[in-house]
Amino acid sequence: MDQISSIDSRGYPGLGGAALRRAFVVAGLFRRGRVSLRHWETDRTIIGGAVPLRGGLALPCPPALRAKFFNERRELGIINTGGAGQVVVDGRRYRLGRFDCLYVGRGAGRVVFHSQRAAAPAQFYLLSYPAHARHPTRRLAYDPAAGLGLGAPAEKNSRTLFRCIHPAGIRSCQLVMGFTVVQPGSRWNTMPPHTHLRRSEVYCYFDLKRGGAVKHFLGRPDAVRHLRLRDREAVLSPPWSIHCGVGTTHYAFVWGMGGENQDFSDMDPVDPRVIRCGP
């Protein structure tokens, strides 16, 4: 499990392009036949991907956790962004189709990922934070009617937001997680941008067409930088950083947060007129 150091708001403007990517972009999560994990110092976040083929893939417990098993002191959110699959938690089987979500609570022992067909494997996105309370493992099936419409076509930010793990849905200790689908004809997400000093956030962009990309903006409002994100790359958002993006094509992204509270509306809007680019 690779370690990603936290970057403070004063130091990041001096980073070159390659260093900026190393600090904020998480690539290579979705490798066929593997579970891939990254540990980000901020809020002790773990980001991962699992792409099982013909056999099951067990969730490992990296030595850096100093735990007997992954969920000994952690909670885990899983959203399937690929073909049909299953997740087995302590012998109980949960079927996860595309966009289905599974919450695995603190204390769960063995977690194993499966695909229904190796030719169209499940692609499980994983997000985990420390947990100081125990909540039961629960599955949430994707329901198109449950989406919340945001934005407007005229502003090119029409999108549908789905909340999965949150106080009024699947209960958790600190994890809040869901996904957003940007509608055809729109390009922007989360506009106008915001920060939330009490939580960090991670985006994972997916469903970009071949050759498509998202220009993701981050940083202090007075020193915004941008990164070019490809399909199935994740990007880290420290509490002090804005986060928004514009795509060259239709796309979706999984979002997830951890920190001091679970209030989805607890954010600090940033007026786009005060945003300045550059170091």
N, C-alpha and C positions, 0 to 999 in steps of 0.2 A: 504494500500500500504506500504509494508515494505521498510525501508530505508537501503541503503548499503553505508557505509562510504568509502571514498577514502583512499588508502594506498600509502605512498610515497616510493620512490625507495630505501631509506635507511632502512626503518623499516621492509619491507617484508621478508628479509632473515631470520629474527628471529622468524617468525611465524611457529607454529607446523602444522601438517597435517590438523587437524580439523579447526584451525583458518585460514589456507590458503584457504580451501574450502569456509568458510564463507565470506572471503574477495573477492573471485573471481568467484565462481560458483553460478549460478542462477538456482535452481531446482524447480520443482513443478509448472511450468507455464501452462502446458496443462492438466487441470483438467476438466473432463467431466461435462458439464452444468455450467461452471463458466468462468468469466473473472478474470485473475490473473495479478497483476501489481507489479513491483519493481522499486524503484527510486534509481539510482546511483548518488552520488554527482558529480562525474566527468562529466563535460559538461551538468549537469542536465539531464542526460539520463533516460528515462523510458523504461523498457523492459517489455513485456507482452505476454500473450497467451489467446486465447478465443476458447472454444470448445462448441458451441451451440448444443443442441440435438433437442427436438421437438418444443421448443419455441424459440423466439428471445432473445438474450442477449444484453442488452444495455451497452455501454461503460460508466463506471462510471466516475465521477469527484472527485477524492480523496480530502478530506479537506486540505491536505498538499499543494495543488496547489494554494489555495486561489483564485480560479477562478469560474466563473459562470458555465462553461462547459469545458470539457477536452481540446478542441482545441481553446479555447479563445485566448491563446497566444502561441500555440504550433502547430507543424505539426506532422503528423503520417504516418508511412509506414506500410503496411500490406502485408504479403506474405502467401498464403494458402499452407500449407504443408500436407494437408489431403484430405478428400473427397470434392465433389462439394459443394459449398455454395454461400451465397449472403451477401453483406454488404449494408445496407440502410443508406445513408447519407442525412439527412434533407429531407427524403421522396423519394429520388432518389435511385433506386435499381441498384446495380452493381453485376453481376454474376462473381464469382471467382472460377475457376477450380483449380486443382492442379498446383502449381507453378505460378499461376496468381498473379499479384501485383496490389495494389491500394494505391495511394497517397491521403491523406486527408489533405487539406490545412488549414492554420490558419483561424479561424472564422467559420469553420463548426460547426453546433450545435449538433444535435442528431445523434449518430452513433449506429447502431444495427446490430448484427451478427446473421446469420441464417445458418443452414445446410440443404442440400437438402434431406438427409436421416440420421435419427438418428443412424441407424445401421453402417453407414460409415460416421461419422461426419466430417465437415470441421475442420481443426486445424489451426487457424489463428495466425501467429507470428506477434507481434507488436513491433515497435521501434519508439520512439518519442523524439524530441528535441525542445527547445524553437525556435520560429520563429519570425523574425523581418520584414518579408515581407509576402505578401499574394500571394499564387499560387493556381490555380484551382485544384479541385479534379479530378484525372485522373486514369483510369484503363489501365494496360498493360497486354495483353494476352501472355501466354507462347508460345514461338516460338523456337523449337529445333534448327532451322537453325541459330538463332541469337547468339548461344553460341560461345565463344572464346576459342579455344584449347590452353592449357598451359602444360608445363612439357613434360616428355617423359617416355614411358614404361620402358626403361632401367634404369631410375632413380626412378621408382616406384612412380612418382608424376604426372602421366597423369591425367588431370582434365579439365572440361569444365566450364567456368565462364560466368555467365549471369548478365549483368548490367541492373537494372530496373530504379532506381531513381538516376539520374546523369545529368550533364549539357546538354548532347546530347540526353537525353531520357526524362523521366518525370522530369520537372523542380521543384526545391525545394529551400528552404532558405539555409539550411546547411546540411540536411540529404542526405547521399549517401548510397544506399542499393541495394543488389542483392543476388545471391546465387551461389554456386559452387557444382558441382557433381563430385566426385572422381570416375574415371573410373574403371571398374572391372579389377582386377589384380594389381592396384596401391593402395597405402596406405597413402602416404604423402600428405599434403596440404601446400601451401605457403612455399615452400622450394626452395632456401635458405630463411631464415626468414628476417624480417625487423622491424623497428620501424617507427613511424611518429609522431614527437613531436608536430605537429600542430593539431592533431586529436586523439581522442580515438576511439576504435572499440569494437564491440561485435560480437561474433560468437554464433550461436545456431546450435548444431549438431543434425541431425535427419536421419531417414532411416537406422539406424544401425540394423542389424539382432539381434534377441533375444540372449542375452548373449554377444553381441559385445560391444566394448568400444573404445574410442580414448584416447591415451596418449597425453595430451596437454601440450606444453612447454611454459613457460612464465617467465618474469623477466628481469633483467639487463643481458646483454650478458656475464658478468663476474660472474654472480651468478644465473644461470638458475635453476628453480624449475619445477616440473611437477605435473599434476593432471590427475586422471582417470575420464574421462567424459562418461556418459551413454547417451542413446538415449533421445533426446529432452531436454538436459541440455545446458544452455548457459554459456559462460565464458567471463569475462570482460578483456579488454586489455587497460591499461592506456597508455598514449602517450609514456612513457619511456620504455615500456615493449615489448620484442619480442613476437611473437605469431605464433605458428605452431603446427601441430599435426600429429600423425601417428595412423591409425586405425587397429584393428584386423580383420576388414572386410570392405566391400564396404560401403560408407556412403555419405551424402551430408551435407552442412551447409549453413545457411543464414548468411551473413555478413552485417554489417551496421556501418557507421561512422558519427560522428558529430564533429565540431570544427571550425578551422579558415578558411578553404577553402574546395573546392569540387574537387580538382585535384587528380584524382585516382592514378596518377603516383607519387604523392608527398610522397615519402617514403625514408627511410635511410637504405639501405641494410646492413646486418650484415654478414660478412664472417664466415661461419660455423667453420673455423679453429680457430677462437678466442673465441668461446663459451666455457664457463666453467660451470660445474654444481655444485650446492651446495651453502650454505650460503656465 
